[in-house]
Amino acid sequence: MAGTITSEFHTATHPRLRELGKRTLIMGILNVTPDSFSDGGQYFAIERALEHAQDMAAAGADVIDIGAESTRPGYTTLTYSEEWGRLEPLLPLLREKIGLPLSLDTYKARIAQQALAMGIDIVNDVWGGMQDPAMFSVVAASDAPYVMMHNANGRDPIDGDIVDVVCGDLLHQIELALDAGLREEQIILDPGIGFGKTIAQNLALINQLDKIKELGFPVLVGTSRKSMIGRVLDLPVLERVEGTAATVAIAIARGADIVRVHDVKEMARVAKMTDSLVR
């Protein structure tokens, strides 16, 4: 591993984020897409999306993460206009009706810039700046936290120790981000469970998450309902809540600060119980 950085995360953006580090925060997933791997189409209509966000807030979510483009395997890439067309009418309503920090799941710098101007609190980039390098400077111009994910999709299979590879890649991404003006205290790391990794590699990343935490940044983990759980348990997407719970508990025990989940009520309970044991 190339080395470590120690950062004090900036927590003044939203009162709810001040709890980061004191307890595990629950990021509820709001997919406004017709083709999400787990709940595609259920919340595509604005009214249903708003209702679901309110339900997640009531169930214990600390952050709502809005995604207008699916990132499931084989997903269809959206144009700027298509993605923004899904977000533009929804974001003001969420800002008005939901008293929680709002995160936007996008890798397009222009989308992030416009969403930040409309009050989005967090940018969650599944490509960690590697798809649209302008993302770093856009977020640097704001005071927003930035989730920097590791994504190996489209690469050759990863050889060697997966944790060392991911840590090395993230350190490189951090260096590029800092050179573009992003501040250390804005950065949250995500190991990218399921993005170009094998089942064994995903399991190793969760079980050795403490090594990623040692890089000195808050860590977000998204394992909810993913295919590795389905493969281990031989279960379809909507029957993976117990498997998700196991991965959430281990991730928290290994240092996760935020867990990104579909099943908010259940995972909020898992997080609270696990926090009582390890924090």
MOPE-V368740 format. One record per residue. N is the residue number from 1. RES is the residue in three letters. OMEGA is omega in radians with two decimals (999 if undefined). Layout:
N RES OMEGA
N RES OMEGA
//
This chain:
1 MET -2.93
2 ALA -3.09
3 GLY -3.09
4 THR 3.06
5 ILE 3.07
6 THR -3.05
7 SER 2.97
8 GLU -3.08
9 PHE 3.13
10 HIS -3.04
11 THR -3.06
12 ALA -3.06
13 THR -3.12
14 HIS -3.09
15 PRO -3.11
16 ARG -3.11
17 LEU 3.10
18 ARG 3.09
19 GLU -3.11
20 LEU -3.11
21 GLY 3.09
22 LYS 3.10
23 ARG 3.11
24 THR 3.09
25 LEU -3.13
26 ILE 3.08
27 MET 3.14
28 GLY -3.05
29 ILE 3.07
30 LEU 3.13
31 ASN 3.06
32 VAL -3.09
33 THR 3.05
34 PRO -2.95
35 ASP 3.05
36 SER -3.09
37 PHE -3.00
38 SER -3.04
39 ASP -3.07
40 GLY 3.07
41 GLY -3.06
42 GLN -3.04
43 TYR -3.10
44 PHE 3.09
45 ALA -3.06
46 ILE -3.10
47 GLU 3.14
48 ARG 3.12
49 ALA 3.14
50 LEU 3.12
51 GLU -3.14
52 HIS 3.10
53 ALA 3.10
54 GLN 3.10
55 ASP -3.14
56 MET 3.09
57 ALA 3.13
58 ALA -3.10
59 ALA 3.08
60 GLY 3.10
61 ALA 3.05
62 ASP -3.12
63 VAL 3.00
64 ILE -3.12
65 ASP -3.03
66 ILE 3.10
67 GLY -3.14
68 ALA 3.09
69 GLU 3.14
70 SER 3.04
71 THR 3.09
72 ARG 3.09
73 PRO 3.13
74 GLY -3.08
75 TYR 3.10
76 THR 3.12
77 THR 3.10
78 LEU 2.96
79 THR 3.06
80 TYR -3.07
81 SER 3.13
82 GLU -3.12
83 GLU -3.12
84 TRP 3.10
85 GLY 3.08
86 ARG -3.03
87 LEU -2.96
88 GLU -3.14
89 PRO -3.03
90 LEU -3.01
91 LEU 3.12
92 PRO 3.12
93 LEU 3.10
94 LEU 3.12
95 ARG -3.11
96 GLU -2.95
97 LYS -3.02
98 ILE -3.11
99 GLY -3.12
100 LEU 2.97
101 PRO 3.11
102 LEU 3.10
103 SER 3.10
104 LEU 3.13
105 ASP 3.14
106 THR 3.04
107 TYR -3.12
108 LYS -3.07
109 ALA -3.11
110 ARG 3.08
111 ILE -3.13
112 ALA -3.12
113 GLN -3.12
114 GLN 3.13
115 ALA 3.08
116 LEU 3.10
117 ALA 3.14
118 MET 3.04
119 GLY 3.05
120 ILE -3.04
121 ASP -3.02
122 ILE 2.98
123 VAL -3.10
124 ASN -2.97
125 ASP -3.10
126 VAL 3.05
127 TRP 3.06
128 GLY 3.12
129 GLY -3.08
130 MET 3.11
131 GLN 3.13
132 ASP -3.07
133 PRO 3.10
134 ALA -3.12
135 MET -3.10
136 PHE -3.11
137 SER 3.10
138 VAL -3.13
139 VAL 3.11
140 ALA 3.14
141 ALA 3.12
142 SER 3.05
143 ASP -2.97
144 ALA 2.92
145 PRO -3.08
146 TYR 3.09
147 VAL -3.10
148 MET -3.07
149 MET 3.00
150 HIS -3.08
151 ASN -3.14
152 ALA 3.11
153 ASN 3.12
154 GLY 3.11
155 ARG 3.01
156 ASP 3.09
157 PRO -3.09
158 ILE 3.05
159 ASP 3.09
160 GLY -3.09
161 ASP -3.04
162 ILE -3.11
163 VAL 3.09
164 ASP 3.14
165 VAL -3.12
166 VAL 3.11
167 CYS 3.12
168 GLY 3.12
169 ASP -3.14
170 LEU 3.09
171 LEU 3.08
172 HIS 3.12
173 GLN 3.10
174 ILE 3.14
175 GLU 3.11
176 LEU -3.13
177 ALA 3.13
178 LEU 3.09
179 ASP -3.14
180 ALA 3.07
181 GLY 3.08
182 LEU -3.14
183 ARG -3.12
184 GLU -3.05
185 GLU 3.07
186 GLN -2.89
187 ILE 2.96
188 ILE -3.11
189 LEU 3.09
190 ASP -3.10
191 PRO 3.07
192 GLY 3.12
193 ILE 3.08
194 GLY -3.08
195 PHE 3.08
196 GLY 3.13
197 LYS 3.05
198 THR 3.10
199 ILE -3.14
200 ALA 3.13
201 GLN 3.09
202 ASN 3.14
203 LEU 3.12
204 ALA 3.13
205 LEU 3.12
206 ILE -3.06
207 ASN 3.13
208 GLN -3.11
209 LEU 3.13
210 ASP 3.11
211 LYS 3.07
212 ILE 3.09
213 LYS 3.14
214 GLU 3.07
215 LEU 2.99
216 GLY -3.11
217 PHE 2.97
218 PRO -3.08
219 VAL 3.02
220 LEU 3.11
221 VAL 3.09
222 GLY 3.14
223 THR -2.90
224 SER 3.03
225 ARG -3.00
226 LYS -2.97
227 SER 3.12
228 MET 3.10
229 ILE 3.10
230 GLY -3.13
231 ARG -3.13
232 VAL -3.05
233 LEU -3.08
234 ASP -3.09
235 LEU 3.08
236 PRO -3.00
237 VAL -3.01
238 LEU 3.10
239 GLU -3.05
240 ARG -3.06
241 VAL -3.14
242 GLU 3.09
243 GLY 3.06
244 THR -3.13
245 ALA 3.13
246 ALA -3.13
247 THR 3.11
248 VAL -3.13
249 ALA -3.14
250 ILE 3.14
251 ALA 3.12
252 ILE 3.12
253 ALA 3.14
254 ARG 3.00
255 GLY 3.13
256 ALA 3.11
257 ASP -3.13
258 ILE 3.02
259 VAL -3.09
260 ARG -2.93
261 VAL 2.98
262 HIS -3.02
263 ASP -2.96
264 VAL -3.09
265 LYS -3.09
266 GLU -3.08
267 MET 3.03
268 ALA 3.09
269 ARG 3.10
270 VAL -3.11
271 ALA -3.13
272 LYS 3.13
273 MET -3.13
274 THR 3.07
275 ASP -3.11
276 SER -3.14
277 LEU -2.94
278 VAL -3.13
279 ARG 999
//
